Amino acid sequence: MKIALIAKDKPGALEIRKANRDAHVAYLKATDAMEMAGPFLDENGEMCGSLIILNMDMAAAQEWAANDPYKKADLFDSVELITWNKVLG
């Protein structure tokens, strides 16, 4: 099952994101169930959130999201985990 993790950063949290980016990217690379990932960008081209596609069940995705270094750094204002169905691409 594919899960879309959609996270939005807290306002003014760019420095938290930058300070924890290396740990977050390492966490992504250590997960064989991560299919794609990347940041959302604001109107100035600065990172302001995340979209991650995971290939695991919802319970595993919830656990994975709880252990993300960004989550542990309290970067996110909101996080949604939504079952997703890839049709094209």
Buried (B, 14 or more C-beta within 10 A) or exposed (E): EBBBBBBBBBEEBBEBBEEBBEBBEEBBEEBEBBEEBEBBEEEEEEBBBBEBBBBBEEEBBBEBBEEBBBBEBEBBEEBEBEEBEEEEE
